[in-house]
C-alpha cells in the first residue's frame, strides 16, 4: 500500500475505509505545516514545540509513526510555492496557519484535509460554509472576534490618553482586514480618535505610510492581524522611531519590543489544532468538525518600551496583564 503524506493545515480530514483503519497504526503518516514566518523565528519554534508535544500525547511521534513537512514564508509568492509543494506530496492532511496560507492551499486541493490554525474569519473568506458545519475539506481554529478591535482603541487610550489620531495597519484585500478595521472604527468614534488606514502589502508601503502619518502629532498605532507578523520587526522599529504608542494583535510583538499586545493565545490554538489533526488521522471528516474560536486571550505589556516612549502604564492595567516585560 502506497504511503500517503499528511500536510498540517489546520482544518481538513481524510476518510479511511473501515478495513484500512487497522493498518493506520503500523504505517507512517505524513502531515504538512505551512507558516507565514521565517525558519528559526522564536514564535515558530514555540508553535512547533507545542504542536508536536500535543501530538505525542495523542500517540503520534515524529520519526516513528508520523512525519511532518514544514514550510515557511512571509510573502505571497513564497506561500503559494510552498502550498503547491505540500499538496504535491499527497499528504494525509495540511495545517495552514495565519490568514495568508489557507487560500493558496485550497486553490491547490479540494480533497486533502486542511486544518486552519490562527486564521481569521474563514466564513467571510469563503474557506468554509459556516463555523458549525464547515463542509468541504477545511476546519480548524480562528484567531479573532472582531469586537476585539474596539478593545485595542480602549487600551491605547488608557496608555496614552492624549492620542487623537491612530494609524491602522491592515490588509484591505482580506476579509479579516476589512472586518477588523470596521471594529476599530466603531471603537474609535466613541473615544474621539481619527483613523488613518495604512496598507501592509510590502515593506515600502508600511514604511511610507507610517512615516507620513507620524509627521503630525498626537498619534498612535494599531496593528491588526493578517499579513503583518512577517514584518513585525519593521513595524516595531517604526513605532519606536516615531515615538508612536502602539498596540499589537499577538504576544510576540510585545516580546520583540512592541509596547502592548492584546490577542489570542496562539500557542493554545496550535495545541487544539493537534487534536483536530489526530481526529482526522483517525478517520473523522473536516466537514464534520466545527470551526472554533479562541478560548484564551492574553494581554502583554513591555515596560521597557513604555519607558523609552515616556509613558507611565496605569497600575490598574498592569494588574490585568497576563505578562509584564521589564
C-alpha positions as CSV (number, residue, x, y, z in Angstrom):
1,X,0.0,0.0,0.0
2,X,1.5,3.4,-1.0
3,X,2.3,5.6,2.0
4,X,0.3,8.8,1.8
5,X,1.6,12.1,3.2
6,X,-0.1,14.3,5.7
7,X,0.2,18.1,5.4
8,X,-0.8,20.0,8.5
9,X,-3.0,22.9,7.6
10,X,-5.5,23.2,10.4
11,X,-8.8,22.0,9.0
12,X,-9.2,19.0,6.6
13,X,-9.6,15.4,7.3
14,X,-9.0,12.2,5.4
15,X,-11.6,9.5,5.4
16,X,-10.3,5.9,5.5
17,X,-12.3,2.8,4.7
18,X,-13.1,0.6,7.8
19,X,-10.9,-2.2,6.5
20,X,-7.9,0.2,6.1
21,X,-8.1,1.7,9.6
22,X,-6.5,-1.4,11.1
23,X,-3.4,-0.6,9.1
24,X,-3.1,3.0,10.4
25,X,-1.1,2.2,13.5
26,X,1.5,0.3,11.6
27,X,2.2,2.8,8.8
28,X,3.9,6.2,9.0
29,X,1.6,9.2,8.3
30,X,2.8,12.5,7.0
31,X,1.4,16.0,7.5
32,X,2.4,19.3,6.2
33,X,2.5,22.6,8.1
34,X,2.6,26.0,6.3
35,X,3.6,29.1,8.4
36,X,4.0,32.7,7.3
37,X,7.2,33.1,9.3
38,X,10.9,32.8,8.8
39,X,12.5,29.5,9.9
40,X,14.0,29.9,13.4
41,X,11.6,32.6,14.4
42,X,11.0,32.2,18.2
43,X,7.3,32.1,17.6
44,X,7.7,29.3,15.0
45,X,9.8,27.3,17.5
46,X,7.2,27.7,20.2
47,X,4.4,26.6,17.9
48,X,6.3,23.6,16.6
49,X,7.1,22.5,20.2
50,X,3.5,22.8,21.4
51,X,2.1,21.1,18.3
52,X,4.5,18.2,18.3
53,X,4.2,17.7,22.1
54,X,0.4,17.7,21.8
55,X,0.6,15.1,19.1
56,X,2.8,12.9,21.2
57,X,0.3,13.0,24.0
58,X,-2.2,11.7,21.4
59,X,0.1,8.8,20.3
60,X,1.8,10.4,17.4
61,X,5.6,10.6,17.5
62,X,7.7,12.3,14.8
63,X,10.1,9.9,13.3
64,X,8.2,6.9,14.5
65,X,4.6,6.9,13.1
66,X,4.5,10.5,11.9
67,X,6.5,12.7,9.6
68,X,5.9,16.5,9.4
69,X,6.8,18.6,6.5
70,X,7.3,22.3,7.5
71,X,7.3,25.2,5.0
72,X,7.8,28.8,5.9
73,X,7.4,32.1,4.0
74,X,6.0,35.6,4.6
75,X,5.4,37.0,1.1
76,X,2.5,35.8,-1.1
77,X,4.7,34.2,-3.8
78,X,6.7,32.0,-1.4
79,X,3.4,31.0,0.4
80,X,1.9,29.9,-3.0
81,X,5.0,28.0,-3.9
82,X,5.2,26.2,-0.6
83,X,1.4,25.4,-0.7
84,X,1.9,23.7,-4.1
85,X,4.9,21.7,-2.7
86,X,2.9,20.4,0.2
87,X,-0.1,19.5,-1.9
88,X,2.2,17.7,-4.4
89,X,3.2,15.4,-1.5
90,X,-0.4,14.0,-1.4
91,X,-0.3,14.1,2.4
92,X,-3.0,12.9,4.9
93,X,-3.7,16.5,5.9
94,X,-2.3,20.0,5.8
95,X,-2.2,22.6,8.6
96,X,-2.4,26.1,7.3
97,X,-1.6,28.9,9.7
98,X,-2.4,32.6,9.7
99,X,-4.6,34.4,7.2
100,X,-2.4,34.1,4.1
101,X,-1.8,30.4,4.0
102,X,-5.2,28.8,3.6
103,X,-6.3,30.3,0.2
104,X,-3.2,29.0,-1.8
105,X,-3.7,25.5,-0.3
106,X,-7.4,25.5,-1.1
107,X,-6.6,26.6,-4.7
108,X,-4.3,23.6,-5.0
109,X,-6.6,21.0,-3.4
110,X,-10.2,20.4,-2.5
111,X,-9.7,16.9,-1.2
112,X,-6.7,16.9,1.2
113,X,-8.0,17.8,4.7
114,X,-7.0,21.2,5.8
115,X,-6.8,22.4,9.4
116,X,-6.7,26.1,10.0
117,X,-4.7,27.4,12.9
118,X,-4.8,31.0,13.9
119,X,-6.8,32.0,10.8
120,X,-9.2,35.0,10.7
121,X,-12.9,34.8,9.5
122,X,-12.9,31.6,7.4
123,X,-16.6,32.1,6.5
124,X,-16.1,35.6,5.0
125,X,-13.0,34.4,3.2
126,X,-15.1,31.6,1.6
127,X,-13.0,28.7,3.1
128,X,-15.9,27.1,5.0
129,X,-19.7,27.3,4.6
130,X,-20.3,28.0,8.3
131,X,-18.5,27.7,11.6
132,X,-20.8,25.0,12.9
133,X,-20.8,23.0,9.6
134,X,-17.7,23.8,7.6
135,X,-18.5,21.4,4.7
136,X,-15.7,20.6,2.2
137,X,-12.2,19.8,3.3
138,X,-11.5,22.7,5.7
139,X,-11.9,23.1,9.5
140,X,-9.8,24.5,12.4
141,X,-9.4,27.4,14.7
142,X,-9.9,31.1,14.2
143,X,-7.9,33.8,15.9
144,X,-10.2,36.8,16.3
145,X,-13.6,38.0,17.2
146,X,-13.9,41.4,15.6
147,X,-15.1,43.0,18.7
148,X,-11.5,42.9,19.9
149,X,-10.8,45.9,17.6
150,X,-12.8,48.1,20.0
151,X,-10.7,46.9,22.9
152,X,-7.5,47.9,21.1
153,X,-8.7,51.5,20.9
154,X,-9.7,51.4,24.6
155,X,-6.3,50.1,25.7
156,X,-4.4,52.6,23.6
157,X,-6.3,55.5,25.1
158,X,-5.6,54.1,28.6
159,X,-1.9,54.1,28.0
160,X,-1.7,57.4,26.0
161,X,-4.8,59.5,26.8
162,X,-3.6,62.3,24.6
163,X,-4.0,60.4,21.4
164,X,-6.4,61.9,18.9
165,X,-5.2,60.1,15.8
166,X,-4.2,56.5,15.1
167,X,-2.7,54.8,12.0
168,X,-4.2,51.3,11.5
169,X,-2.1,48.8,9.7
170,X,-4.4,46.4,7.9
171,X,-4.7,44.1,4.9
172,X,-7.5,45.8,2.9
173,X,-7.7,42.9,0.4
174,X,-8.7,40.3,3.1
175,X,-12.0,39.8,4.8
176,X,-10.2,39.9,8.1
177,X,-8.6,43.2,7.3
178,X,-12.0,44.7,6.4
179,X,-13.7,43.3,9.5
180,X,-11.0,44.3,12.0
181,X,-10.8,47.8,10.6
182,X,-14.6,48.2,10.9
183,X,-14.5,47.1,14.6
184,X,-11.6,49.6,15.2
185,X,-13.6,52.3,13.5
186,X,-16.6,51.7,15.8
187,X,-14.5,52.0,18.9
188,X,-12.5,55.0,17.6
189,X,-15.7,57.0,17.2
190,X,-16.7,56.7,20.9
191,X,-13.1,57.5,22.0
192,X,-12.7,60.5,19.7
193,X,-9.9,59.1,17.7
194,X,-9.5,59.7,14.0
195,X,-8.2,56.8,12.0
196,X,-5.7,56.6,9.0
197,X,-5.6,53.2,7.3
198,X,-2.1,52.0,6.2
199,X,-1.6,49.1,3.8
200,X,0.7,46.1,4.6
201,X,1.3,44.7,1.1
202,X,5.0,45.4,1.2
203,X,7.8,46.9,3.2
204,X,7.8,50.2,1.3
205,X,4.0,50.6,1.8
206,X,4.3,50.1,5.5
207,X,7.3,52.4,5.9
208,X,6.0,55.2,3.8
209,X,2.5,55.1,5.3
210,X,3.8,55.2,8.9
211,X,6.4,57.9,8.1
212,X,3.7,60.1,6.5
213,X,1.3,59.6,9.4
214,X,3.9,60.4,12.0
215,X,4.6,63.9,10.6
216,X,1.7,65.2,12.7
217,X,1.5,64.9,16.4
218,X,-0.9,63.2,18.9
219,X,-0.7,59.9,17.0
220,X,-0.8,56.2,17.9
221,X,-0.5,53.0,16.0
222,X,-2.9,50.0,15.8
223,X,-1.6,46.8,14.2
224,X,-4.3,44.4,13.1
225,X,-3.8,40.7,12.3
226,X,-3.5,39.3,8.8
227,X,-0.3,39.7,6.9
228,X,1.6,41.8,9.4
229,X,3.5,39.2,11.6
230,X,6.3,38.7,9.0
231,X,7.0,42.4,9.1
232,X,6.8,42.9,12.8
233,X,10.5,43.9,13.3
234,X,10.0,46.8,10.8
235,X,6.7,47.8,12.4
236,X,8.0,47.8,15.9
237,X,11.1,49.8,14.7
238,X,8.9,52.4,13.0
239,X,6.7,52.8,16.1
240,X,9.8,53.4,18.3
241,X,11.5,55.7,15.8
242,X,8.5,58.0,15.6
243,X,7.6,57.7,19.3
244,X,4.2,56.2,18.5
245,X,2.3,54.4,21.3
246,X,1.3,51.1,19.6
247,X,-0.9,48.1,20.3
248,X,-0.4,44.8,18.5
249,X,-2.5,41.7,17.9
250,X,-0.3,39.0,19.3
251,X,2.0,38.4,22.2
252,X,5.2,38.0,20.2
253,X,5.1,41.7,19.1
254,X,5.4,42.8,22.8
255,X,8.1,40.3,23.5
256,X,10.0,41.6,20.5
257,X,9.9,45.2,21.7
258,X,6.3,46.3,21.0
259,X,4.6,48.4,23.7
260,X,1.5,46.3,24.3
261,X,-0.3,43.4,22.8
262,X,-3.8,42.1,23.2
263,X,-4.9,39.0,21.3
264,X,-5.5,35.2,21.3
265,X,-3.0,32.7,22.8
266,X,-1.5,31.5,19.6
267,X,0.2,28.5,21.2
268,X,-3.1,27.3,22.6
269,X,-4.5,27.4,19.1
270,X,-1.8,25.0,17.9
271,X,-2.3,22.7,20.9
272,X,-6.0,22.5,19.9
273,X,-5.1,22.1,16.2
274,X,-3.1,19.0,17.1
275,X,-6.3,17.5,18.5
276,X,-8.1,18.0,15.1
277,X,-5.2,16.5,13.2
278,X,-5.4,13.4,15.5
279,X,-9.1,13.1,14.8
280,X,-8.7,13.4,11.1
281,X,-5.9,10.9,11.0
282,X,-8.2,8.5,12.8
283,X,-10.9,8.9,10.2
284,X,-13.1,11.9,11.0
285,X,-14.1,14.3,8.2
286,X,-13.1,18.0,8.4
287,X,-16.6,18.8,7.2
288,X,-18.0,17.4,10.5
289,X,-15.6,19.2,12.8
290,X,-16.9,22.7,13.7
291,X,-14.5,25.7,13.3
292,X,-13.8,27.0,16.8
293,X,-12.9,30.4,18.2
294,X,-10.1,31.1,20.7
295,X,-10.8,30.4,24.4
296,X,-7.7,32.1,25.7
297,X,-6.6,35.7,25.3
298,X,-3.6,37.4,26.7
299,X,-2.5,41.0,27.5
300,X,1.2,41.6,27.4
301,X,2.9,44.9,28.4
302,X,6.5,45.9,27.7
303,X,7.6,48.3,30.4
304,X,11.0,48.9,28.9
305,X,9.3,50.2,25.7
306,X,6.9,52.3,27.8
307,X,9.8,53.9,29.5
308,X,11.5,54.6,26.1
309,X,8.3,56.3,24.9
310,X,8.0,58.3,28.1
311,X,4.7,56.6,29.1
312,X,3.5,55.5,32.5
313,X,1.3,52.5,32.5
314,X,-1.7,52.8,34.8
315,X,-1.4,50.4,37.8
316,X,-4.9,49.0,37.1
317,X,-3.8,48.0,33.6
318,X,-0.6,46.4,34.9
319,X,-2.7,44.4,37.4
320,X,-4.8,43.0,34.5
321,X,-1.8,42.0,32.3
322,X,-1.0,38.3,31.8
323,X,2.7,39.1,31.3
324,X,4.7,42.3,32.1
325,X,8.1,42.5,30.4
326,X,10.6,44.6,32.4
